[in-house]
Amino acid sequence: MGMSKIFRSRWSALIWAGGVIWTAYDVAEATAPPAPPAAKADAHQPEARPTDATGTAVSDQDMKVLAKFVGGG
């Protein structure tokens, strides 16, 4: 169907535009980054510790090794 045939009718144009908007919404939603997980505050732990990619708490020693590796200390 050519572009000139789509816009001969208002309804055809509205349906076509709706399809374009729907496609754009689906594509944008599919590529959106996932929301970060909410930080969990433990009642027994006054300050939440950062975790690594595996979910293990990062120790001060780990931070020192990382700082030394990147040249920060």
Secondary structure by P-SEA (a helix, b strand, c coil): cccccccccaaaaaaaaaaaaaaaaaaaaaacccccccbbbbccccbbbbbccccccccaaaaaaaaaaaccc
